[in-house]
Amino acid sequence: MPDAEELIGRMRAKASNLRRLGYRIRFDLTDTGESILVDGTPGGSGIAAATEADEADSVLKLSSDNMVKLMAGKLSPMLAFTTGKLKVEGSKGVAMKLASLLDED
């Protein structure tokens, strides 16, 4: 099971895509209790460890293993959402925009 630091490293590999996001998204990892904040706003802080107190436009709750699968393209965001592996609080449109950016190579 990967921890937040490992996932942050993987996400930074896609940082050029994430800069175009224009929103703040927090990932709450349900199995580790850790959070990751992706700040894609102009002048934002980028990708960093976070707490559940950090405000975001969308909050995505999922396990670290499912997050790895999403980033690798082995789990469809829509399938994860409809099967309950991914829960979204806040703007679902922002979450969908993130999913499309993570899919880009």
QUIBELKA-V66817 format. One record per helix or strand. SS is the DSSP state (helix for helix, strand for strand). FROM is the first residue (numbers start at 1). TO is the last residue. Records with the same first field share a line. If there is no record, write none. Layout:
SS = FROM-TO ; FROM-TO
//
This chain:
helix = 4-12 ; 15-18 ; 64-72 ; 77-82 ; 92-103
strand = 24-29 ; 35-39 ; 46-50 ; 58-62 ; 87-90
//
